[in-house]
Amino acid sequence: MGQKLLKILLAIGVVIVIVIIVAVWMVWKRPLKVDAMFSRMALGKIGFEKTTVATPEGKMTVWVGGSGPCMVLLHGAGDQAGTWARMAGPLVDEYRVVIPDLPGHWKSDPKNGPLGIDQIFSGLEAVMETTCAGENAILVGNSLGAWISMLYAREHPDRVARLVAINGGAIKEENPAVNIYPSTREEARETMKGLMGPATPPVPDFVLDDVIRHAQVGPAGRMAQTVDEMEAYLLDGRLDEVTVPVELVWGDADGLLTLEYAQRLLDGLPRARLHTVHGCGHVPQRECPDKTLEVMQTALAMEPVVLDGSDEVPTAEEAEP
């Protein structure tokens, strides 16, 4: 009996050691994957349920929680639904919040091959038809998510009550100061500096290594294979075709899409306001979730800008709470 118990304890010990080794390896070699796993667990803990939506590209993973008017949160290129975990909790008290993994990202199809804007757009259309059917939704998008939201609002203005564009839009940045496809640690270090606010701690080298890997083989790298097709999905000179109310929520330390880019959007959109999130970078919902949530809620509490020009559009400084 004693020898049998000893063998069982040894077996359990071996399993524990293996689990620890795998966990350490994952954190060291795949830190972005580990971060995604924990952020998605956080969505589950605050009451979100995971489901799937059928799209022309295959199945799309979608998290749904709360009750009330439909609000759809769309992440940026290379990101996933968990990016909203630190903002989503308070939102479910007021909205039915829908958070998809965009097509080609994390658990959503297609898993391989070039990834185009048309595929991502068709995924959003499927989500809207399935989860917000018959409703005018509030679309909230960061970076790529803001771009896709503007395209959707242009095509389906009757389905969008309000659009919140967070550090993103449907116009071209001719000379980006940040290299989003780094190939060395030093390049990756400069990339992360450009994307984050000055108070955010430096990114460790082992994370930079994973940033490089994702830039090459992840969703953003797959999107780079379709860059020649993207011109057709830009609205330079045509922003006036987006007639829904737009709240531009901007991390003012963003070195990729700067406040100058935001001002170009503001100048072209007929019903827009600009609100800054001070000291935050390109992905403020991750970096400064509390400040970003406060700015967004303040913006949505305001009456939307109307088309007759009677509303004064505030500057970034005036809009900052």
C-alpha positions as CSV (number, residue, x, y, z in Angstrom):
1,M,0.0,0.0,0.0
2,G,2.8,2.4,0.9
3,Q,4.7,1.7,-2.4
4,K,1.5,2.2,-4.4
5,L,0.8,5.5,-2.7
6,L,4.5,6.6,-3.3
7,K,4.1,5.8,-7.0
8,I,0.9,7.8,-7.2
9,L,2.6,10.8,-5.4
10,L,5.6,10.5,-7.8
11,A,3.3,10.4,-10.8
12,I,1.5,13.5,-9.5
13,G,4.8,15.2,-8.9
14,V,6.0,14.5,-12.5
15,V,2.8,15.9,-13.9
16,I,3.1,19.1,-11.8
17,V,6.7,19.5,-13.0
18,I,5.7,19.0,-16.6
19,V,2.9,21.6,-16.2
20,I,5.3,24.1,-14.7
21,I,7.8,23.6,-17.4
22,V,5.2,24.0,-20.1
23,A,3.8,27.1,-18.4
24,V,7.3,28.7,-18.1
25,W,8.0,27.9,-21.7
26,M,4.7,29.4,-22.8
27,V,5.4,32.6,-20.9
28,W,8.9,32.8,-22.2
29,K,8.3,31.9,-25.8
30,R,4.7,32.8,-26.4
31,P,3.9,35.7,-24.0
32,L,1.3,37.3,-26.3
33,K,-0.6,34.0,-26.5
34,V,-0.5,33.7,-22.7
35,D,-1.8,37.3,-22.4
36,A,-4.6,36.6,-24.8
37,M,-5.6,33.5,-22.8
38,F,-5.8,35.4,-19.5
39,S,-7.6,38.3,-21.0
40,R,-10.2,36.0,-22.5
41,M,-10.6,34.2,-19.1
42,A,-11.3,37.7,-17.7
43,L,-14.2,38.1,-20.2
44,G,-15.7,34.9,-18.9
45,K,-15.3,36.0,-15.3
46,I,-17.3,39.2,-15.9
47,G,-20.2,37.2,-17.4
48,F,-19.5,37.1,-21.1
49,E,-20.4,33.9,-22.9
50,K,-18.5,32.6,-25.9
51,T,-20.4,31.6,-29.1
52,T,-19.8,31.3,-32.8
53,V,-21.3,33.1,-35.8
54,A,-21.3,31.6,-39.3
55,T,-19.6,33.9,-41.9
56,P,-18.6,33.5,-45.6
57,E,-15.1,32.9,-44.3
58,G,-16.1,30.2,-41.8
59,K,-16.8,30.4,-38.1
60,M,-16.2,33.6,-36.1
61,T,-15.8,33.5,-32.3
62,V,-17.9,36.1,-30.5
63,W,-18.3,37.0,-26.8
64,V,-21.7,38.3,-25.7
65,G,-22.7,39.8,-22.3
66,G,-25.1,42.3,-20.6
67,S,-28.4,43.6,-21.7
68,G,-29.7,46.8,-23.4
69,P,-28.9,48.5,-26.7
70,C,-26.4,46.6,-28.8
71,M,-22.7,47.7,-28.6
72,V,-20.1,46.0,-30.7
73,L,-16.4,46.3,-29.7
74,L,-13.9,45.6,-32.5
75,H,-10.2,45.1,-31.9
76,G,-7.2,46.1,-34.0
77,A,-5.0,44.1,-36.4
78,G,-3.2,41.2,-34.6
79,D,-5.3,41.6,-31.5
80,Q,-8.3,39.7,-30.2
81,A,-11.5,40.1,-28.2
82,G,-9.7,40.0,-24.8
83,T,-8.2,43.4,-25.5
84,W,-11.5,44.9,-24.2
85,A,-11.6,42.8,-20.9
86,R,-10.5,45.7,-18.7
87,M,-13.2,48.1,-20.1
88,A,-16.1,45.7,-20.7
89,G,-17.2,45.2,-17.1
90,P,-19.0,48.5,-16.6
91,L,-20.4,48.5,-20.1
92,V,-22.5,45.3,-19.6
93,D,-24.6,47.3,-17.0
94,E,-25.9,49.5,-19.8
95,Y,-25.5,47.6,-23.1
96,R,-25.7,44.2,-24.7
97,V,-22.0,44.0,-25.5
98,V,-20.8,42.0,-28.5
99,I,-17.0,41.3,-28.8
100,P,-15.8,39.3,-31.8
101,D,-12.4,37.9,-32.8
102,L,-12.3,39.5,-36.2
103,P,-11.9,37.1,-39.1
104,G,-8.4,35.6,-39.3
105,H,-7.7,36.5,-35.6
106,W,-7.2,34.2,-32.7
107,K,-10.1,31.7,-32.8
108,S,-11.9,33.0,-35.9
109,D,-11.6,31.6,-39.4
110,P,-9.8,31.7,-41.8
111,K,-6.9,30.3,-40.0
112,N,-4.4,30.5,-42.8
113,G,-3.5,32.4,-46.0
114,P,-3.6,36.1,-47.0
115,L,-6.2,38.1,-45.0
116,G,-8.1,40.9,-46.8
117,I,-10.2,43.9,-45.6
118,D,-13.1,42.4,-47.6
119,Q,-13.0,39.2,-45.4
120,I,-12.9,41.2,-42.2
121,F,-15.8,43.4,-43.4
122,S,-18.0,40.4,-44.3
123,G,-17.3,39.0,-40.8
124,L,-18.6,42.2,-39.2
125,E,-21.7,42.1,-41.5
126,A,-22.4,38.6,-40.3
127,V,-22.0,39.5,-36.6
128,M,-24.4,42.5,-37.0
129,E,-27.0,40.4,-38.8
130,T,-26.7,37.6,-36.2
131,T,-26.2,39.4,-32.8
132,C,-27.7,42.8,-33.4
133,A,-30.5,42.0,-35.9
134,G,-33.1,44.7,-36.2
135,E,-31.1,47.1,-34.0
136,N,-29.1,50.2,-34.5
137,A,-25.9,49.4,-32.8
138,I,-23.1,51.5,-31.3
139,L,-19.9,50.4,-33.1
140,V,-16.7,50.9,-31.1
141,G,-13.5,50.1,-33.0
142,N,-9.8,50.4,-32.2
143,S,-7.3,50.9,-35.1
144,L,-8.4,48.3,-37.8
145,G,-11.7,48.0,-35.9
146,A,-12.3,51.7,-36.4
147,W,-11.5,51.4,-40.1
148,I,-13.9,48.5,-40.6
149,S,-16.6,50.3,-38.5
150,M,-16.4,53.4,-40.8
151,L,-16.8,51.2,-43.8
152,Y,-19.8,49.4,-42.3
153,A,-21.4,52.8,-41.2
154,R,-20.9,54.0,-44.8
155,E,-22.6,51.0,-46.3
156,H,-25.3,50.5,-43.6
157,P,-26.0,53.9,-41.9
158,D,-29.4,52.6,-40.9
159,R,-27.8,50.0,-38.7
160,V,-25.4,52.3,-36.8
161,A,-26.7,54.6,-34.0
162,R,-23.2,55.9,-33.1
163,L,-19.6,55.1,-34.0
164,V,-16.7,55.4,-31.6
165,A,-13.3,55.4,-33.5
166,I,-10.4,54.8,-31.1
167,N,-7.1,55.6,-32.7
168,G,-8.1,54.5,-36.1
169,G,-10.0,55.4,-39.3
170,A,-10.6,54.7,-43.0
171,I,-8.0,57.1,-44.4
172,K,-4.3,56.5,-45.3
173,E,-1.4,57.5,-43.2
174,E,1.2,58.4,-45.9
175,N,4.3,58.5,-43.8
176,P,3.8,56.5,-40.6
177,A,6.6,57.1,-38.1
178,V,6.2,53.7,-36.5
179,N,7.3,50.5,-38.2
180,I,4.6,47.9,-37.5
181,Y,6.6,45.1,-39.1
182,P,9.8,45.0,-37.0
183,S,12.4,42.3,-37.8
184,T,14.9,42.9,-35.0
185,R,14.6,43.5,-31.2
186,E,15.8,47.1,-31.6
187,E,13.2,47.7,-34.3
188,A,10.5,46.1,-32.1
189,R,11.6,48.2,-29.1
190,E,11.2,51.4,-31.2
191,T,7.8,50.1,-32.5
192,M,6.5,49.6,-29.0
193,K,7.8,53.0,-27.8
194,G,5.9,54.6,-30.7
195,L,2.7,52.7,-29.9
196,M,2.6,53.3,-26.1
197,G,2.4,56.3,-23.8
198,P,5.5,57.7,-22.0
199,A,4.5,56.3,-18.6
200,T,4.2,52.7,-19.8
201,P,7.1,50.5,-18.7
202,P,9.5,49.2,-21.4
203,V,8.6,45.9,-23.0
204,P,10.9,43.0,-22.0
205,D,13.1,41.4,-24.7
206,F,11.3,38.1,-24.6
207,V,8.0,39.9,-25.4
208,L,9.7,41.8,-28.2
209,D,10.8,38.5,-29.7
210,D,7.1,37.4,-29.8
211,V,6.1,40.8,-31.3
212,I,8.5,40.2,-34.2
213,R,7.1,36.7,-34.7
214,H,3.5,37.9,-34.8
215,A,4.4,40.8,-37.2
216,Q,5.7,38.2,-39.6
217,V,3.3,35.2,-39.3
218,G,0.3,36.5,-37.3
219,P,-2.8,38.2,-38.6
220,A,-1.1,41.5,-39.3
221,G,1.5,39.7,-41.4
222,R,-1.2,37.9,-43.3
223,M,-2.9,41.3,-43.9
224,A,0.3,42.7,-45.3
225,Q,0.0,40.1,-48.1
226,T,-3.1,42.0,-49.4
227,V,-1.8,45.5,-49.0
228,D,-2.2,46.2,-52.8
229,E,-6.0,45.5,-52.4
230,M,-6.5,47.9,-49.5
231,E,-6.7,51.1,-51.5
232,A,-10.2,50.3,-52.6
233,Y,-11.3,50.3,-48.9
234,L,-9.9,53.7,-48.0
235,L,-12.2,56.8,-47.8
236,D,-9.7,59.6,-48.5
237,G,-11.6,62.5,-49.9
238,R,-14.9,60.6,-49.3
239,L,-15.3,60.8,-45.5
240,D,-18.4,62.8,-46.0
241,E,-20.1,59.6,-47.1
242,V,-20.0,58.5,-43.4
243,T,-23.1,60.3,-42.2
244,V,-23.6,58.7,-38.8
245,P,-22.4,60.5,-35.6
246,V,-18.7,59.7,-34.9
247,E,-16.9,60.2,-31.6
248,L,-13.1,60.1,-32.2
249,V,-11.5,58.9,-28.9
250,W,-7.7,59.3,-29.2
251,G,-4.7,58.3,-27.2
252,D,-2.8,61.5,-27.7
253,A,0.7,59.8,-27.3
254,D,0.0,57.5,-30.4
255,G,3.1,57.7,-32.7
256,L,1.5,55.6,-35.4
257,L,-1.8,57.5,-36.0
258,T,-1.1,60.8,-34.4
259,L,-3.5,63.7,-33.4
260,E,-2.8,65.1,-36.9
261,Y,-4.4,62.0,-38.4
262,A,-7.3,62.4,-36.0
263,Q,-7.7,66.0,-37.1
264,R,-7.8,64.9,-40.8
265,L,-10.7,62.6,-39.8
266,L,-12.4,65.4,-37.9
267,D,-12.1,67.8,-40.9
268,G,-13.6,65.2,-43.3
269,L,-16.4,63.6,-41.2
270,P,-19.6,65.6,-41.2
271,R,-20.8,64.6,-37.7
272,A,-17.7,64.1,-35.6
273,R,-16.1,65.2,-32.4
274,L,-12.6,64.6,-31.0
275,H,-11.9,63.5,-27.5
276,T,-8.3,62.9,-26.3
277,V,-7.1,60.3,-23.8
278,H,-4.1,62.0,-22.3
279,G,-0.8,60.2,-22.1
280,C,-2.0,57.0,-23.8
281,G,-0.9,55.4,-27.0
282,H,-2.4,53.5,-30.0
283,V,-4.3,50.8,-28.0
284,P,-5.7,52.8,-25.0
285,Q,-8.2,50.2,-24.0
286,R,-5.3,48.1,-23.0
287,E,-2.9,50.7,-21.8
288,C,-5.3,53.1,-20.0
289,P,-8.7,51.3,-19.7
290,D,-10.2,53.5,-17.0
291,K,-9.3,56.7,-18.7
292,T,-10.5,55.4,-22.1
293,L,-13.8,54.2,-20.6
294,E,-14.4,57.6,-18.9
295,V,-13.7,59.5,-22.1
296,M,-15.9,57.2,-24.2
297,Q,-18.8,57.3,-21.7
298,T,-18.6,61.1,-21.6
299,A,-18.7,61.2,-25.4
300,L,-21.7,58.9,-25.7
301,A,-23.6,60.9,-23.0
302,M,-23.4,64.0,-25.2
303,E,-26.0,64.7,-27.9
304,P,-24.6,63.6,-31.3
305,V,-23.4,66.2,-33.7
306,V,-26.1,67.1,-36.3
307,L,-25.8,67.6,-40.0
308,D,-27.1,71.1,-40.2
309,G,-23.8,72.5,-38.8
310,S,-25.5,74.1,-35.8
311,D,-23.3,72.1,-33.4
312,E,-19.8,73.5,-32.6
313,V,-17.2,70.7,-33.0
314,P,-14.8,70.9,-30.0
315,T,-11.1,70.7,-30.4
316,A,-9.1,67.9,-28.8
317,E,-8.3,70.1,-25.8
318,E,-11.9,71.1,-25.3
319,A,-13.1,67.6,-25.5
320,E,-10.7,66.2,-22.9
321,P,-12.4,65.6,-19.6
